Every structure is written in structure tokens, then in C-alpha cells.
Amino acid sequence: MDLPTTFIEKYEKLLGEKEAAAFIKSFSAPADHGFRINPLKPKPKELDYRQPTPHCQFGYHGQVSGKSIVHQAGAVYSQEPSAMYVGEVAKPHLNEKVLDLCAAPGGKTTHLGSYLQNTGLLMANEIDSKRAKALVENVERFSFTNTIVTNTNPDVLAQKLPGFFDRLLVDAPCSGEGMFRKDPAAVGYWNIDYPAECAKRQRTILAAAVNNLRPGGELIYSTCTFAPEEDEQIIAWLVSEYHFEILPIKKFPGMDAGKPNWADGNPDLQKCVRIFPHHFQGEGHFIAKLKKPGDNLGDSNKRPEAISRNISSLTRDQQQLWNAFAKETLNQPRLQKLVNFKDDLYSVPEQTPNLDGIKVVRLGLKLGTFKKKRFEPSYAAGLALQPNQVKNTLKIDQAKWAKYVHGDTFSVDPGIKKGWYQIICEDLPIGFVKVVNGTAKNFFPKGLRFNL
């Protein structure tokens, strides 16, 4: 890989010539690949589990096709091995309120949700609207019912939800030095001043984010860069400016400690984790875990506020349509508060705060849409509902699955009664179809369709 001369000179000075030589050489090696399994889904039998990642209980080295049944059904998430350790360090407890502030495309969000097990509240925010759509897709594939996706500036979230969250993850936008092998194009927009520019933006994001965290709550900060300006120096600034305590992080073989001499000399910076590709089987990462001053555990008995003036209870007609659909199709699924949002029916997490002024992209689990005198179940519900929660299920083979993800209709047994069916392939729920006269009508989202 042709690295900028100024990049090489910078790390020769920081690491020393001998260490820097091994570091620079690592950029010529192939990028590492991995995947995480989704604990909310059956473990796929056909994947290669011979190389588990010791630092992530859900992780494995290897590759999974994005055009596979296990990927479409949300049983796995492709993620390089180093990035997996961020979610492991963050590791929320059941029933916590968690904010993933810079969440797209959803790797860390799906990892956080794997630990929450659809309890508590997970808010995943992405300021870029296009990237927020990809975030929604991954949240839906992983079948989360406790997750709200927002598209809002961190300053607004800080103002609207002060001290609300128990745990906060900031996987900060950065100079991307650690991803050069995975994304060689990133080398093209790097320059010697870029890390300092990114650090300025990171401080702006964090200055807002600390207000969202309750006293005693935990902040996990990560980047995919080696730059001290964006790593140790940011943590030193958080400690100096906001009096956060740096918490120790377990270091697995090949992981390095943070480097105090690359910041203000605070020895506690050694508690952070650096991942260098010439020491560890993965790409470059930096991870820190901090505790906010104070020990306020929050008021868990506080009565939830109204969600938003734009979100309403169901009308009488909507309630009748939903009741009719649920009676005919479902087996008393465990749903939370039902609300109407732009003619869509959502099951909303019980701990949802007031969201006025916050742009919501996904509000909990979208169950479906109210249309003229009918209710149409959503693709997200078809993925999230367990087969035992649905009265009508239909097992299909890979050939019919290929038709489904392409958006085609396919034939079924003419004796099957008319109605909505959750289709199952390789023991995984993959969506809803409507069966009429021996034909399964396809409702796979147009924007997600693909050819094999």
C-alpha cells in the first residue's frame, strides 16, 4: 500500500524506527474479516465456527456473504474482529437505557442490542440521513423491539434528554487510519492535519454527549484511528474538562495499552486499549471506558412521559383493524405500548422518553401499516416475531427464498387457506407473504431486493 510520506514519518517518530517498520509493513497484508452471530436467532449450522474470537463471545474470524439467507434473516453481522471489542467493552446490562450516538451502519448497535436482549431502551442515533437508513435496516434485521433510531444533532439530544442514559457509546467519526487496509480509498483523503481536524469535531460531539449521561454512568469512546490527537489526547481532555474517571479494560493477547506519553502523561491512560494490526489479528482501533462523576442511579420508578405530540393512540377503526389481524394471524406476541406514527403501528419500549424535537426514523418495532380498511404487516415484524408467536407459518426452500428476495411471487400448495403467513427458511423467519389461491404475494421491501 502506498502510504503518504508524512504518515510514515509521523509514526516513525511516535513508535521508533524498528516498531514503525513492522507497523508500516502490516498495511500490505490483507484485511481481516469476521462475523458475529445474533443470540436472538437460531445459530446457523452452515457457518464456519473453527476460529472464534477470544475477545468477543459472539464473534468468529471468517466471511459471510451479504446475499445469504443467514445474513438477510439477521442471524449474523459481518464485522472485522477489532471492531467487535468495542461492543464487548460497552456490554450493557439488562434493562439499561443506552445511547449509541454515532451509530451507522449499525455494527456496534447490533452488538449492544445482543446484550440488552430486547430489554430496557436502546437509542441509536445517526446525523447523516442516508446512513440512518442503513442503520434502520440492520436494526430490523437483528429483530430488536427495544430500539429507537433517530437522525438528530448531538446538541439537540443533549438538550432534550439530559442525564437520561445509563450508558453511552461514542464511536467517533475519525481520520480512519485503522481502516486503510479495509478501505484503501481512505488513504486518499488523509493529510497530516486531518487528525487534528477530526479531534476538533470529536470534542464538539463529546461536549454535547456528556450531558446525556447520568451521574455515575459509563461512557465508551472508540475510534478506528491510530492518531494520538483523536485517542489519548481526547481522553485526557475528557478527564481534565469533565473529571471523568478512566476505567480499566481487559487486554487480550496482542492488544496494547494506551500511551500516556502521547498525551498529558496521565498513567491512567494505560487503562485504554490500542489495537495495532502488526500485533493483533484485526484492523486498527482505540477504545476507552470512562465513568461520569457522581453516583446517581436515576429514578427507575419515574412515570414515563408522553412520547410525542406527533405520536398518538390508535383510533377506534385502527384498533379494530389491528385486533382482527392479530386474532387471525398471531398467538399473543409479547408487545409493549402500541402507538400510531404516520399511519404506522409501532410497539414502543416502555422506557421511551418524550421525543418532541427529536427526528425519529424508527420508533421501536414497526408492526405494520394501516391502509384503506386493512392492516398490512411489516417486513420488520416478519423478522422479529418468533414462529411460535404466529399462527400461520410457511416453510420454503432456497429456490423460493431466492424468488422472495428478488420480489417475485411464488406458488404454494393450493390447499393452503388465504391469509398472511410468516415464511421460514432454514429455521429462520424471513418475512411475511399473503397467500391467495395458491400464490404467495411478495411484500419484501423494494429497496432491499437483490439477485443471487
C-alpha positions as CSV (number, residue, x, y, z in Angstrom):
1,M,0.0,0.0,0.0
2,D,1.3,3.4,-1.0
3,L,1.1,5.4,2.3
4,P,1.7,9.2,2.5
5,T,5.3,10.1,3.4
6,T,4.1,12.3,6.2
7,F,2.0,9.4,7.7
8,I,5.1,7.2,7.7
9,E,7.3,9.9,9.2
10,K,4.8,10.6,11.9
11,Y,4.6,7.0,13.1
12,E,8.4,6.5,12.8
13,K,8.7,9.4,15.3
14,L,6.0,8.1,17.6
15,L,6.9,4.4,17.5
16,G,10.6,4.4,16.8
17,E,12.1,3.1,13.5
18,K,12.1,-0.6,14.3
19,E,8.5,-0.7,15.6
20,A,7.3,1.6,12.8
21,A,8.8,-0.7,10.2
22,A,6.6,-3.6,11.3
23,F,3.6,-1.3,11.7
24,I,4.0,0.1,8.1
25,K,4.6,-3.4,6.7
26,S,1.3,-4.6,8.2
27,F,-0.6,-2.3,5.8
28,S,0.5,-4.6,2.9
29,A,-1.2,-7.6,4.5
30,P,-4.8,-8.5,3.6
31,A,-7.6,-7.0,5.7
32,D,-9.0,-9.3,8.4
33,H,-12.7,-10.4,8.2
34,G,-15.1,-11.6,10.8
35,F,-18.7,-12.0,11.7
36,R,-20.9,-12.0,14.8
37,I,-23.9,-14.3,15.4
38,N,-27.2,-12.9,16.7
39,P,-28.2,-14.5,20.0
40,L,-31.8,-13.7,19.4
41,K,-31.8,-16.1,16.4
42,P,-31.1,-19.8,15.9
43,K,-27.3,-20.3,15.4
44,P,-26.8,-21.1,11.7
45,K,-25.5,-24.6,11.1
46,E,-23.7,-23.9,7.9
47,L,-21.2,-21.3,9.0
48,D,-17.5,-22.0,9.8
49,Y,-17.0,-21.7,13.6
50,R,-13.5,-23.0,13.8
51,Q,-11.9,-19.6,14.6
52,P,-13.8,-18.0,17.4
53,T,-12.6,-14.6,18.6
54,P,-11.5,-14.9,22.2
55,H,-12.3,-11.2,22.9
56,C,-15.9,-11.4,21.7
57,Q,-18.3,-14.2,22.7
58,F,-20.5,-13.8,19.6
59,G,-17.6,-13.4,17.2
60,Y,-15.6,-15.5,14.7
61,H,-13.0,-15.0,12.1
62,G,-14.2,-15.6,8.5
63,Q,-16.6,-14.1,5.9
64,V,-20.3,-14.3,5.3
65,S,-22.0,-13.3,2.1
66,G,-24.4,-10.4,2.2
67,K,-26.5,-12.3,-0.2
68,S,-27.1,-15.3,2.0
69,I,-30.2,-16.5,4.0
70,V,-28.4,-16.1,7.3
71,H,-27.5,-12.5,6.5
72,Q,-30.8,-11.4,5.2
73,A,-32.6,-13.0,8.2
74,G,-30.3,-11.2,10.6
75,A,-28.7,-14.3,12.1
76,V,-25.2,-12.8,11.5
77,Y,-23.5,-9.5,11.1
78,S,-20.3,-9.0,9.1
79,Q,-17.7,-7.1,11.3
80,E,-14.0,-7.1,11.4
81,P,-12.5,-8.6,14.6
82,S,-11.0,-5.5,16.2
83,A,-14.3,-3.6,15.9
84,M,-16.1,-6.4,17.8
85,Y,-14.2,-5.4,21.0
86,V,-16.0,-2.1,21.2
87,G,-19.3,-3.7,21.9
88,E,-17.8,-6.1,24.3
89,V,-16.3,-3.3,26.3
90,A,-19.6,-1.4,26.2
91,K,-21.5,-4.5,27.2
92,P,-24.8,-3.1,28.7
93,H,-26.7,-4.8,31.5
94,L,-30.3,-5.9,31.0
95,N,-32.9,-3.1,31.3
96,E,-30.4,-0.2,30.9
97,K,-31.1,2.9,28.9
98,V,-28.3,3.0,26.3
99,L,-27.4,5.6,23.6
100,D,-25.2,4.8,20.6
101,L,-24.6,8.3,19.4
102,C,-22.8,7.8,16.1
103,A,-24.4,4.6,15.2
104,A,-24.4,3.9,11.4
105,P,-24.1,1.5,9.8
106,G,-25.1,-0.5,13.0
107,G,-22.3,-2.8,13.9
108,K,-21.9,-1.5,17.4
109,T,-25.7,-1.0,17.8
110,T,-26.4,-4.6,16.9
111,H,-23.8,-5.7,19.4
112,L,-25.2,-3.6,22.2
113,G,-28.7,-5.0,21.4
114,S,-27.4,-8.5,21.6
115,Y,-26.6,-7.9,25.3
116,L,-29.8,-6.0,26.1
117,Q,-31.9,-8.9,24.8
118,N,-34.8,-6.6,23.9
119,T,-34.9,-5.2,27.5
120,G,-34.5,-1.6,28.5
121,L,-34.1,1.0,25.8
122,L,-31.5,1.3,23.1
123,M,-31.4,4.6,21.1
124,A,-29.3,4.6,18.0
125,N,-28.6,8.0,16.5
126,E,-27.0,8.9,13.2
127,I,-26.8,12.5,12.0
128,D,-26.5,11.6,8.3
129,S,-29.9,10.7,6.9
130,K,-28.7,8.3,4.2
131,R,-26.6,6.4,6.7
132,A,-29.5,6.4,9.1
133,K,-31.5,4.3,6.6
134,A,-28.7,1.6,6.6
135,L,-28.8,1.7,10.4
136,V,-32.6,1.0,10.4
137,E,-32.1,-1.9,8.1
138,N,-29.5,-3.6,10.3
139,V,-31.6,-2.9,13.5
140,E,-34.6,-4.5,11.8
141,R,-32.6,-7.5,10.6
142,F,-31.5,-8.2,14.1
143,S,-35.1,-8.2,15.3
144,F,-34.8,-5.6,18.0
145,T,-38.0,-4.5,19.7
146,N,-36.5,-2.1,22.2
147,T,-34.6,0.2,19.8
148,I,-35.4,3.7,18.6
149,V,-33.4,5.1,15.6
150,T,-33.0,8.8,15.5
151,N,-31.5,11.3,13.0
152,T,-30.6,14.2,15.2
153,N,-27.7,16.5,16.0
154,P,-26.0,15.6,19.3
155,D,-26.6,19.1,20.6
156,V,-30.3,18.5,20.3
157,L,-30.2,15.2,22.1
158,A,-28.1,16.8,24.9
159,Q,-30.7,19.4,25.3
160,K,-33.8,17.2,25.1
161,L,-32.5,14.2,27.1
162,P,-30.1,15.4,29.9
163,G,-28.9,12.8,32.3
164,F,-31.2,10.2,30.8
165,F,-28.9,7.3,29.7
166,D,-27.1,4.8,31.9
167,R,-24.5,4.0,29.2
168,L,-23.3,6.0,26.2
169,L,-21.2,4.8,23.2
170,V,-19.4,7.3,21.0
171,D,-17.8,5.5,18.1
172,A,-16.5,8.8,16.9
173,P,-16.1,9.9,13.2
174,C,-12.3,9.9,12.8
175,S,-9.4,10.0,10.3
176,G,-9.9,6.3,9.7
177,E,-6.2,5.4,9.7
178,G,-7.0,2.0,11.2
179,M,-9.2,1.1,8.2
180,F,-6.7,1.8,5.4
181,R,-6.3,-1.9,4.6
182,K,-10.1,-2.4,4.6
183,D,-10.8,0.8,2.7
184,P,-7.7,1.9,0.7
185,A,-9.7,4.9,-0.6
186,A,-9.4,6.4,2.9
187,V,-5.7,7.0,2.3
188,G,-6.6,9.5,-0.4
189,Y,-8.3,12.0,1.9
190,W,-5.8,11.7,4.7
191,N,-3.3,14.5,5.3
192,I,-1.1,15.5,8.2
193,D,-3.7,18.0,9.5
194,Y,-6.7,15.7,9.2
195,P,-6.4,14.0,12.6
196,A,-6.4,17.4,14.3
197,E,-9.5,18.5,12.3
198,C,-11.2,15.2,13.4
199,A,-10.2,15.8,17.0
200,K,-11.9,19.2,17.0
201,R,-15.2,17.6,15.8
202,Q,-14.8,14.8,18.3
203,R,-14.6,17.3,21.2
204,T,-17.7,19.1,19.9
205,I,-19.6,15.8,19.8
206,L,-18.4,14.8,23.3
207,A,-19.1,18.2,24.8
208,A,-22.8,17.6,24.0
209,A,-22.9,13.9,24.7
210,V,-21.7,14.1,28.3
211,N,-24.9,15.9,29.1
212,N,-27.0,12.8,28.0
213,L,-25.2,10.6,30.6
214,R,-26.5,10.3,34.1
215,P,-24.0,10.8,37.0
216,G,-22.2,7.5,37.6
217,G,-23.0,6.4,34.1
218,E,-20.4,4.9,31.7
219,L,-19.0,6.5,28.5
220,I,-17.3,4.2,26.0
221,Y,-15.3,6.1,23.4
222,S,-13.7,4.5,20.4
223,T,-12.1,5.3,17.1
224,C,-10.6,3.4,14.2
225,T,-7.5,5.5,14.0
226,F,-4.0,5.4,15.5
227,A,-3.7,9.2,15.8
228,P,-2.9,10.4,19.4
229,E,-4.8,13.6,18.7
230,E,-8.0,11.6,18.4
231,D,-7.3,8.9,21.0
232,E,-5.3,9.5,24.2
233,Q,-5.4,13.3,23.9
234,I,-9.2,13.2,23.7
235,I,-9.4,11.1,26.8
236,A,-7.0,13.4,28.6
237,W,-9.3,16.3,27.7
238,L,-12.4,14.5,29.0
239,V,-10.7,13.8,32.3
240,S,-9.4,17.4,32.6
241,E,-12.6,19.1,31.4
242,Y,-15.3,16.9,32.9
243,H,-13.5,14.9,35.6
244,F,-14.3,11.5,34.2
245,E,-12.6,8.5,35.7
246,I,-10.8,6.2,33.3
247,L,-11.9,2.6,33.9
248,P,-9.6,-0.4,33.2
249,I,-10.3,-2.6,30.1
250,K,-9.2,-6.2,29.9
251,K,-6.4,-6.6,27.3
252,F,-6.3,-9.8,25.3
253,P,-3.1,-11.1,23.8
254,G,-1.9,-8.7,21.1
255,M,-3.8,-5.7,22.4
256,D,-1.7,-2.7,23.6
257,A,-2.2,-0.3,26.4
258,G,-2.9,3.3,25.8
259,K,0.2,5.5,25.7
260,P,0.3,8.3,28.4
261,N,3.3,9.9,26.7
262,W,1.3,10.6,23.6
263,A,-1.0,12.9,25.7
264,D,-0.5,14.6,29.1
265,G,1.4,11.8,30.8
266,N,-1.6,10.6,32.9
267,P,-0.7,7.0,33.8
268,D,-4.4,6.0,33.8
269,L,-4.3,6.3,30.0
270,Q,-2.7,2.9,30.1
271,K,-6.1,1.5,31.0
272,C,-7.3,2.3,27.5
273,V,-6.8,-0.2,24.6
274,R,-4.9,0.2,21.4
275,I,-5.1,-2.3,18.6
276,F,-2.3,-2.4,16.1
277,P,-2.6,-4.7,13.1
278,H,1.1,-5.8,13.4
279,H,0.3,-7.1,17.0
280,F,-3.3,-8.3,16.7
281,Q,-5.4,-10.1,14.1
282,G,-7.6,-7.3,13.2
283,E,-7.7,-3.7,12.0
284,G,-6.7,-0.6,13.9
285,H,-8.8,0.6,16.9
286,F,-8.7,2.6,20.1
287,I,-11.1,2.0,23.0
288,A,-11.6,3.9,26.3
289,K,-14.1,3.4,29.1
290,L,-14.9,6.2,31.5
291,K,-17.2,6.9,34.4
292,K,-19.0,10.2,34.8
293,P,-18.6,11.8,38.3
294,G,-21.4,11.1,40.8
295,D,-23.4,8.0,41.7
296,N,-27.0,8.9,40.8
297,L,-28.7,5.7,39.7
298,G,-31.7,7.6,38.4
299,D,-35.3,7.2,39.3
300,S,-36.4,3.8,37.9
301,N,-39.9,4.4,39.2
302,K,-40.4,7.6,37.4
303,R,-43.6,7.6,35.3
304,P,-42.8,7.7,31.5
305,E,-43.7,11.0,29.8
306,A,-45.9,11.2,26.7
307,I,-43.8,10.1,23.8
308,S,-44.5,13.0,21.4
309,R,-47.3,15.2,20.2
310,N,-46.8,13.6,16.8
311,I,-47.5,10.1,18.1
312,S,-51.0,9.1,19.1
313,S,-53.0,6.2,20.4
314,L,-54.9,4.1,17.9
315,T,-58.2,5.3,16.6
316,R,-61.2,3.1,17.1
317,D,-61.0,1.9,13.4
318,Q,-57.3,1.3,13.7
319,Q,-57.8,-0.7,16.9
320,Q,-60.4,-2.9,15.2
321,L,-58.2,-3.5,12.2
322,W,-55.3,-4.5,14.4
323,N,-57.5,-6.7,16.6
324,A,-58.8,-8.5,13.5
325,F,-55.3,-9.1,12.1
326,A,-53.9,-10.2,15.5
327,K,-56.8,-12.6,16.0
328,E,-56.4,-14.2,12.6
329,T,-52.6,-14.2,12.4
330,L,-50.9,-14.1,15.8
331,N,-50.5,-16.1,19.0
332,Q,-50.5,-13.4,21.7
333,P,-47.0,-12.0,21.0
334,R,-45.3,-10.0,23.7
335,L,-45.7,-6.5,22.6
336,Q,-45.2,-3.2,24.5
337,K,-47.1,0.0,24.2
338,L,-48.9,0.3,20.8
339,V,-48.9,3.7,19.1
340,N,-49.7,5.2,15.8
341,F,-47.0,7.2,14.0
342,K,-47.7,8.4,10.4
343,D,-50.3,5.6,9.9
344,D,-47.7,3.0,11.0
345,L,-48.3,0.8,14.1
346,Y,-45.4,0.5,16.5
347,S,-44.7,-1.4,19.6
348,V,-42.8,1.1,21.7
349,P,-40.3,0.4,24.5
350,E,-41.8,1.2,28.0
351,Q,-38.9,3.4,28.9
352,T,-39.3,5.7,25.8
353,P,-38.9,9.4,26.8
354,N,-40.5,12.4,25.3
355,L,-39.2,12.7,21.8
356,D,-40.6,16.1,20.8
357,G,-37.9,18.0,18.8
358,I,-36.0,14.7,18.0
359,K,-36.2,13.4,14.5
360,V,-37.3,9.8,14.8
361,V,-36.6,7.3,11.9
362,R,-37.7,4.1,13.7
363,L,-39.8,4.0,16.8
364,G,-39.4,0.6,18.4
365,L,-40.8,-2.3,16.4
366,K,-42.8,-1.4,13.3
367,L,-45.6,-3.9,13.3
368,G,-47.2,-2.7,10.1
369,T,-49.2,0.0,8.3
370,F,-52.9,0.9,8.3
371,K,-54.2,1.2,4.8
372,K,-57.8,1.5,3.4
373,K,-59.9,-0.8,5.6
374,R,-56.9,-3.2,6.1
375,F,-53.7,-3.7,8.1
376,E,-50.6,-4.8,6.3
377,P,-47.8,-6.3,8.5
378,S,-44.3,-5.0,8.1
379,Y,-41.1,-6.7,6.9
380,A,-39.6,-5.9,10.4
381,A,-42.4,-7.7,12.1
382,G,-41.9,-10.7,9.9
383,L,-38.3,-10.9,11.0
384,A,-38.8,-10.1,14.7
385,L,-41.8,-12.3,15.6
386,Q,-40.9,-15.8,16.7
387,P,-42.6,-18.6,14.7
388,N,-44.4,-19.7,17.9
389,Q,-46.0,-16.2,18.0
390,V,-47.5,-16.6,14.6
391,K,-50.5,-18.8,13.8
392,N,-49.7,-19.3,10.1
393,T,-46.1,-20.2,9.1
394,L,-44.9,-21.5,5.8
395,K,-41.6,-23.2,5.3
396,I,-39.9,-22.6,2.0
397,D,-36.8,-23.9,0.3
398,Q,-33.8,-21.9,-1.0
399,A,-35.2,-21.6,-4.5
400,K,-38.4,-19.9,-3.2
401,W,-36.3,-17.7,-0.9
402,A,-34.4,-16.5,-4.0
403,K,-37.7,-15.5,-5.5
404,Y,-38.7,-13.8,-2.3
405,V,-35.7,-11.6,-2.0
406,H,-36.0,-10.7,-5.7
407,G,-39.5,-9.5,-5.1
408,D,-41.2,-12.3,-7.1
409,T,-44.4,-14.1,-6.3
410,F,-44.1,-17.9,-6.0
411,S,-46.6,-20.8,-5.9
412,V,-47.6,-22.7,-2.8
413,D,-49.9,-25.6,-2.1
414,P,-53.4,-24.6,-3.5
415,G,-55.0,-26.1,-0.4
416,I,-53.4,-23.5,1.9
417,K,-56.1,-21.1,3.1
418,K,-56.0,-17.4,2.3
419,G,-54.2,-15.1,4.7
420,W,-50.9,-13.7,6.0
421,Y,-48.1,-16.2,6.6
422,Q,-44.7,-15.8,8.1
423,I,-42.2,-17.6,5.9
424,I,-39.4,-19.7,7.3
425,C,-36.2,-20.8,5.5
426,E,-33.6,-22.9,7.2
427,D,-35.3,-22.4,10.6
428,L,-35.1,-18.6,10.2
429,P,-38.1,-16.2,9.9
430,I,-37.5,-14.1,6.8
431,G,-40.7,-12.0,6.4
432,F,-44.5,-12.1,5.6
433,V,-46.3,-13.1,2.4
434,K,-50.0,-13.1,1.7
435,V,-51.3,-16.4,0.3
436,V,-54.2,-16.1,-2.2
437,N,-55.3,-19.0,-4.4
438,G,-52.1,-20.9,-4.3
439,T,-49.8,-17.9,-4.8
440,A,-47.7,-16.2,-2.2
441,K,-47.8,-12.4,-2.9
442,N,-44.5,-10.8,-2.1
443,F,-44.0,-7.9,0.3
444,F,-40.2,-7.9,0.5
445,P,-39.2,-4.2,0.6
446,K,-38.3,-2.9,-2.9
447,G,-35.2,-1.1,-1.7
448,L,-33.7,-4.3,-0.3
449,R,-34.3,-6.6,-3.2
450,F,-31.4,-8.4,-4.9
451,N,-30.4,-11.1,-7.4
452,L,-28.4,-14.1,-6.4
